[in-house]
């Protein structure tokens, strides 16, 4: 069990972490999250994207974003691209802390695409563990501090 934990993140610019909007909504609505976390912020953006309507090019009827055919005329719709279902998680958007923060983060990790490194820091400031998340795979890690000459 972990209490009063802050998760510090390091991310890869080559494989920037991101989440699908539907996963963000699912996590927000059903998971037990710590007091402070980035899901609360990106939830509003995810909901805005999910509730976006797509206008039919033939009859201008507004349809759900995931619709393949117009509900009015049956015409084919241009689907919203998968990139519009993606919410990027740049470094300034990542925070996660509170009771059981390391445990709850492990349950969210399978929904994170790209690569992200997480360091678990206790109330006393000591790093007691970490994880690498790469395309939803959660790899527990021990953390070793070393000095590297400049």
Secondary structure as UniProt FT lines:
FT   STRAND          5..11
FT   TURN            14..15
FT   STRAND          18..20
FT   HELIX           21..30
FT   STRAND          36..37
FT   HELIX           39..50
FT   STRAND          53..55
FT   TURN            57..59
FT   STRAND          62..64
FT   TURN            65..66
FT   TURN            71..73
FT   HELIX           82..85
FT   STRAND          86..88
FT   HELIX           91..93
FT   STRAND          96..98
FT   TURN            99..100
FT   HELIX           101..109
FT   TURN            110..111
FT   STRAND          115..121
FT   TURN            123..124
FT   STRAND          127..134
FT   TURN            135..136
FT   STRAND          137..141
//
